[in-house]
Amino acid sequence: MASSFDLHHERLATTNASGGRIKLYPADVKGPYRTGRTLVSYGLIVFFLALPWLKVNGAPLLLLDIVHRHFSILGLQFRGDDAPILFFVLGLFILTIALTTSRWGRIWCGWACPQTVFIDGFYRRIDRWIEGSAHSQKLLDQSPWTAKKWVKKGLKTVLYCIASMVITHSFLAVLVGGPQLWQMMQISPFHNPGPALLMLGSTAFILVEFGIFREQFCIIACPYGRLQSVLQDDHSTVVLYDEKRGESRKKDRNDTTHSGDCINCYRCVQVCPTGVDIRRGLQMECIQCTACIDACDTVMTKIGKRKGLIRYDSMSGMSGKKGVRHIRSILYTVVLLLFAAGLTLTLRYRQPLRVEVLRGTTPFQIGNDHIVTNHFRIHVYNRTGQNVPVTVKLLPHVDHLTWVIPNLPTVLSGEQAIVDIFVRFPQKPMPKIVAEVSAQSDGTLIRSKSDPFELVAPDTDSGHPRGDNSTSHD
């Protein structure tokens, strides 16, 4: 006798014969893995929401200001021209995901993915609070529209919108910065139309994605799920069903001939958020959330059987192979360490102040007193986590050479400032000059010197400028 939970072998559990969607109603489950995931999800929710407001050494823990090309990752400040550092950071992230997947499969999806965390932590809790258990939710959806149903659906939608706006503002704070977002929230959105439109669009996307689309993203759209078969091998530890122990399974209530431990209760299917029947083997749709492990262990305990019919294991482990070698994981680890070494060396020799000396648009000017004036603009990039005051000195000291600096700004953390310098000298050959830029951060002297540059003056014989017109930078 076939059960209503039997899944078709040639199509997804979330699609019917005509290709339409079958809405899932995952049942509640209790167990040690569910408890662990709940604690992890609470911690991650607090972390995700607080991420834009956390600081390390005065710099945001994470800031991705694409518009101004200003990035802060783990307190390290980057700008758009820090391509080597960003290359190492991105490489470390990708390799960490690859190494994790190689060893533990799609564990990121089931335990730490923001979609899984927020759906479990917010949206499914709203469903249960307003509509009751999974069975009650299904009955409500199948019932005709009454006043009670309208009230429940309306209240749920309002709470969905509030949750989506909270998540969206946290996401927007990563792009513009926490303090900047707080200032935007206190004024009319018409003063910041770009961020306001981004917020509305992101809220609508998250509302549809987390509230309606849900498991369809994991199954259909998530690129990481497609990489699972590439990154895993037979030695990866994943959630598996022990077929040797479970088969042959019980066919119906009156079947007494089965020899396996699986009693065909379909509890593992009922609790799966993506509708997977884990007994069919490793599947791309499985997000390794361990709900089926807790469900099966509970059933095994009730019928007096040993736990672990569904458990964390590898394909080679299930087949009884010993002494397996994780060659792929070793290679990922070696490359990961190389990227970490490259990032460490790059940061080790990175200047806290980056200085560029650029010549003004007019190479030189000559006054009535035959004094030549050169205009230079010194761009100072502050890569520290502190606001630093800047001082500029021209070396070496030369007689009859003077300079005027109209402004000496304080460079904000992660920002840049421009210092204008007007150098005045007689119309005669001058040595190369070095602009020495100094700053103090928390009492510690930070110094960065530019490359030497030449002053430009007219050639008295030809009337053309003489000197080096090139710009210099550290």
C-alpha positions in Angstrom: 0.0 0.0 0.0 1.5 3.3 -1.1 1.7 6.1 1.4 0.7 9.7 0.7 4.3 10.6 1.4 5.7 8.5 -1.4 7.8 10.7 -3.7 7.9 10.3 -7.5 11.2 8.9 -8.8 11.4 11.1 -11.8 10.6 14.6 -10.5 11.3 16.8 -7.4 9.2 16.4 -4.3 8.1 20.0 -4.7 6.6 19.6 -8.2 3.5 17.9 -9.4 2.9 16.0 -12.7 2.3 19.2 -14.6 5.4 21.0 -13.2 3.5 23.1 -10.7 4.7 23.7 -7.2 3.7 21.5 -4.3 4.0 23.6 -1.1 5.8 21.9 1.7 4.8 22.0 5.4 7.8 20.7 7.3 6.8 19.2 10.6 8.4 20.1 13.9 11.2 17.9 15.2 13.0 17.6 18.5 16.5 16.2 19.2 20.1 17.2 20.0 20.8 18.3 16.4 17.6 20.5 16.4 18.7 22.0 19.7 22.2 22.7 18.4 20.9 24.3 15.2 18.6 26.5 17.3 21.4 27.8 19.5 23.6 28.3 16.4 20.8 30.2 14.6 20.2 32.5 17.6 23.9 33.3 17.7 24.0 33.9 13.9 20.9 36.1 13.9 22.4 38.3 16.6 25.7 38.3 14.6 24.1 39.1 11.2 22.0 41.9 12.7 24.9 43.4 14.7 27.5 42.9 12.0 27.3 46.5 10.5 27.6 48.0 14.0 30.6 46.0 15.2 34.0 47.6 15.0 37.6 46.3 15.2 40.3 48.9 15.9 37.9 51.7 15.2 37.0 50.3 11.7 33.7 48.5 10.8 33.9 44.7 11.0 32.3 44.5 7.6 31.6 47.4 5.2 31.1 47.0 1.4 30.7 50.6 0.2 30.8 49.8 -3.5 29.8 53.4 -4.5 32.8 55.0 -2.8 35.1 52.0 -3.3 35.6 51.7 0.4 35.7 48.3 2.0 36.4 47.1 5.5 36.7 43.4 6.3 37.5 42.2 9.8 38.7 45.7 10.6 41.1 45.9 7.7 40.5 48.9 5.4 40.6 48.5 1.6 40.0 50.8 -1.3 39.3 50.0 -4.9 43.0 50.0 -5.8 43.8 47.3 -3.2 43.2 44.6 -5.8 45.9 42.1 -4.5 44.5 42.2 -1.0 40.9 41.8 -2.2 42.0 38.9 -4.4 43.5 37.1 -1.4 40.4 37.8 0.8 38.0 36.5 -1.9 40.3 33.5 -2.5 40.3 32.6 1.2 36.5 32.8 1.3 36.0 30.5 -1.7 38.7 28.0 -0.6 37.2 27.9 2.9 33.8 27.0 1.4 35.4 24.4 -0.9 37.3 22.8 2.0 34.2 22.8 4.2 32.1 21.2 1.5 34.8 18.7 0.7 34.8 17.5 4.3 31.2 18.0 5.5 29.1 18.5 2.4 26.4 21.1 2.3 26.6 21.8 6.0 26.8 25.6 5.4 23.3 25.4 3.9 21.7 23.6 6.8 23.5 25.3 9.7 24.8 28.8 8.7 23.3 30.1 5.5 21.4 33.4 6.2 18.4 32.1 4.3 18.1 29.0 6.5 18.9 30.9 9.7 16.3 33.6 9.1 13.6 31.3 7.8 13.9 29.0 10.8 14.5 31.9 13.3 11.8 34.3 12.0 9.4 33.2 9.3 8.6 29.6 10.3 8.2 30.7 13.9 5.7 33.3 12.7 3.9 30.5 10.8 3.6 28.3 13.9 2.7 31.2 16.2 -0.2 32.4 13.9 -1.4 29.3 12.1 -0.2 26.4 14.4 1.5 23.2 13.5 2.4 22.0 10.0 -0.8 20.1 9.7 -2.9 23.1 10.8 -1.1 25.3 8.3 -2.0 22.9 5.5 -5.6 22.7 6.6 -5.8 26.5 6.8 -4.5 26.8 3.2 -7.0 24.3 1.9 -10.0 25.8 3.7 -12.2 28.5 2.1 -11.5 32.2 2.8 -13.3 33.2 6.0 -12.9 36.2 8.3 -10.7 34.1 10.6 -8.4 33.1 7.7 -8.2 36.7 6.4 -7.1 37.8 9.9 -4.5 35.1 10.3 -3.1 35.6 6.8 -3.1 39.4 7.2 -1.4 39.3 10.6 1.2 36.9 9.2 1.9 39.2 6.2 2.4 42.2 8.5 4.9 40.3 10.7 6.6 39.0 7.5 7.0 42.6 6.4 8.5 43.7 9.7 11.0 40.9 9.7 11.9 41.6 6.1 12.5 45.3 6.9 14.7 44.4 9.8 16.8 42.1 7.7 17.0 44.6 4.8 18.2 47.5 7.0 20.9 45.2 8.4 21.9 44.4 4.8 21.8 48.1 3.8 24.0 49.0 6.7 26.7 46.8 5.4 26.7 48.8 2.1 26.6 52.3 3.6 27.8 51.9 7.1 25.8 51.7 10.4 26.1 55.3 11.5 25.2 56.6 8.0 22.1 54.3 7.9 21.0 55.6 11.3 21.3 59.2 10.0 19.3 58.2 6.8 16.5 56.7 9.0 16.0 60.0 10.8 15.3 62.1 7.7 12.9 61.8 4.7 13.8 59.0 2.2 13.5 61.6 -0.5 16.8 63.0 0.7 18.5 59.6 -0.1 16.4 58.2 -3.0 19.0 55.6 -4.1 19.4 53.9 -0.7 15.6 54.2 -0.2 14.8 52.4 -3.5 17.4 49.8 -2.7 15.8 49.2 0.7 12.3 48.9 -0.8 13.5 46.6 -3.5 15.5 44.4 -1.0 12.6 44.3 1.4 10.3 43.0 -1.4 12.9 40.5 -2.5 13.4 39.1 1.0 9.7 39.0 1.7 9.1 36.9 -1.4 12.3 34.8 -1.0 12.0 34.0 2.7 8.2 34.1 3.0 7.1 32.4 -0.2 9.9 31.0 -2.4 11.9 29.4 0.4 13.1 25.9 -0.5 12.7 26.6 -4.2 15.8 28.8 -4.0 17.9 26.0 -2.5 16.7 23.5 -5.1 16.5 25.6 -8.2 18.5 28.9 -8.0 21.3 28.5 -5.4 24.6 28.0 -7.3 26.3 26.5 -4.3 24.0 23.5 -4.4 25.1 22.9 -8.0 28.7 22.8 -6.8 28.0 20.2 -4.2 28.6 17.3 -6.6 31.8 18.8 -7.8 33.3 19.6 -4.4 32.3 16.4 -2.6 33.6 12.8 -3.0 33.0 9.5 -1.4 35.0 10.5 1.7 32.9 13.6 2.5 30.9 13.4 5.7 27.2 14.0 4.9 23.8 12.9 6.2 23.1 9.4 4.9 20.7 6.6 5.3 22.2 3.2 6.3 20.6 1.0 3.6 22.2 -2.2 4.8 20.7 -1.8 8.2 17.3 -0.3 7.1 16.3 -2.6 4.2 14.1 -4.3 3.6 11.7 -1.9 5.0 8.2 -2.5 6.2 5.6 -2.1 3.4 2.4 -1.5 5.6 1.2 -2.0 9.1 0.4 -5.7 8.7 3.8 -6.5 7.1 5.8 -8.8 9.4 8.3 -10.0 6.8 10.6 -7.0 6.7 14.1 -7.6 8.1 15.4 -4.0 8.2 15.1 -1.4 11.0 13.2 1.1 8.8 9.5 0.8 9.5 8.6 3.1 6.6 7.0 5.7 8.9 8.0 8.6 6.5 8.9 10.8 9.5 12.2 11.7 7.8 10.2 13.0 4.8 7.7 14.9 6.9 10.3 17.0 8.7 12.6 17.7 5.7 12.4 21.4 4.6 13.2 20.6 1.0 11.0 17.4 0.7 13.9 15.0 0.3 13.5 11.3 1.0 17.0 10.6 2.4 16.5 6.9 2.0 17.1 7.3 -1.8 20.7 8.3 -1.1 22.7 11.5 -1.3 20.7 14.1 -3.3 21.5 17.6 -4.5 18.4 19.0 -2.8 19.5 17.9 0.7 20.9 20.8 2.7 22.3 18.7 5.5 20.0 20.2 8.1 19.9 16.9 10.2 16.2 17.1 10.8 15.8 13.6 9.5 18.5 12.3 11.9 16.5 13.6 14.9 13.2 12.4 13.6 14.6 8.9 12.8 16.4 8.6 16.2 13.2 9.5 18.0 11.3 6.7 16.1 14.1 4.2 16.7 14.1 5.0 20.5 10.3 4.4 20.6 10.5 1.0 18.9 13.5 -0.1 20.9 16.0 0.0 18.0 19.5 1.4 18.0 19.9 5.1 16.9 21.9 6.0 13.8 19.8 4.5 11.0 20.2 8.0 9.5 23.5 9.6 10.6 26.5 11.7 9.6 28.8 9.4 7.7 30.6 9.1 4.3 29.9 6.9 1.4 33.1 5.0 2.0 32.3 4.7 5.7 28.9 3.2 4.9 30.6 0.6 2.6 33.1 -0.3 5.4 36.2 1.0 3.8 39.0 1.9 6.2 42.1 4.1 6.0 40.6 6.6 3.5 42.6 9.6 2.5 41.1 13.0 1.9 43.3 13.9 -1.0 41.0 16.7 -2.2 40.8 18.2 1.3 44.6 18.1 1.6 44.9 20.0 -1.7 42.3 22.6 -0.6 44.2 23.0 2.7 47.5 23.6 1.0 46.2 26.2 -1.4 44.3 27.8 1.5 47.5 28.1 3.5 49.2 29.6 0.5 46.5 32.2 0.1 46.7 33.0 3.9 50.5 33.4 3.6 50.0 35.7 0.6 47.5 37.8 2.5 49.7 38.0 5.6 52.7 39.1 3.6 50.7 41.7 1.6 49.3 43.2 4.9 52.7 43.0 6.5 54.3 45.3 4.0 51.2 47.5 3.4 51.7 51.2 4.3 49.1 52.5 6.8 49.2 55.8 4.8 49.2 55.7 1.0 50.5 58.9 -0.6 50.2 60.0 -4.2 51.8 63.3 -5.4 50.0 64.6 -8.5 51.0 67.7 -10.5 48.4 70.4 -10.8 46.6 71.1 -14.1 48.9 74.1 -14.8 52.6 73.0 -14.8 53.9 76.3 -13.6 53.2 80.0 -13.3 55.7 82.9 -13.4 55.1 86.1 -11.5 56.4 89.6 -12.2 59.2 89.0 -9.8 60.4 86.0 -12.0 59.5 83.6 -9.2 58.2 80.2 -10.5 55.2 78.7 -8.8 54.4 74.9 -9.1 51.1 73.5 -7.9 51.0 69.9 -6.5 48.1 67.9 -5.0 49.0 65.3 -2.4 46.4 62.5 -2.1 46.6 60.9 1.3 44.7 57.6 1.9 44.2 56.7 5.5 44.2 52.8 5.9 44.2 52.9 9.7 41.2 52.6 12.0 41.7 56.0 13.4 41.3 59.6 12.3 44.8 61.0 11.8 46.0 64.6 11.5 48.5 65.1 8.6 51.6 67.2 8.3 53.7 67.7 5.2 57.3 68.7 4.9 59.4 69.2 1.7 63.0 67.8 1.7 65.8 68.8 1.4 65.9 72.3 2.6 66.9 74.6 -0.3 67.7 78.3 -0.1 65.2 80.6 -1.9 62.6 77.8 -2.1 59.4 78.4 -0.2 56.0 76.6 -0.1 52.5 77.4 0.9 50.1 74.8 2.2 46.6 76.3 2.6 45.1 73.3 4.4 46.4 70.5 6.6 43.3 68.3 7.1 42.6 65.4 9.5 42.1 62.3 7.3 39.1 60.2 8.5 39.5 56.5 8.9 39.2 54.7 5.6 38.9 58.0 3.7 41.2 60.2 1.6 42.1 63.9 1.8 43.8 66.2 -0.7 46.6 68.6 0.4 47.4 71.4 -2.0 51.0 72.6 -2.1 52.3 75.7 -3.9 56.1 75.6 -4.3 57.8 78.9 -5.2 61.4 79.2 -6.3 63.7 81.3 -8.6 63.9 80.5 -12.2 67.0 78.4 -12.0 67.9 74.6 -11.7 66.5 73.0 -8.5 67.2 69.6 -7.0 64.6 66.9 -6.8 62.2 67.4 -3.9 60.6 64.8 -1.6 57.2 65.4 0.0 57.3 63.8 3.4 53.8 63.1 4.8 53.5 62.3 8.5 50.6 61.5 10.8 50.0 60.3 14.3 47.5 57.7 15.4 47.0 57.1 19.2 50.4 58.7 19.8 52.2 56.4 17.3 54.0 58.1 14.4 52.9 56.9 11.0 55.1 58.1 8.2 55.0 57.6 4.5 57.3 59.3 2.0 56.5 59.9 -1.7 59.0 59.3 -4.5 61.2 62.3 -5.5 59.6 64.7 -8.0 61.0 67.5 -10.0 60.0 71.1 -10.1 59.0 72.5 -13.5 60.2 75.8 -14.8 60.4 77.3 -18.3 63.6 76.7 -20.3 65.1 80.1 -20.7 66.5 79.1 -24.2 63.5 77.5 -25.8 60.6 78.8 -23.7 59.4 75.2 -23.1 59.0 73.7 -19.6 62.0 71.8 -18.3 61.8 69.2 -15.5 60.0 66.0 -15.0 56.3 66.2 -15.7 55.6 62.7 -14.3 53.7 62.2 -11.1 55.0 60.1 -8.2 53.5 57.8 -5.6 54.7 55.6 -2.8 
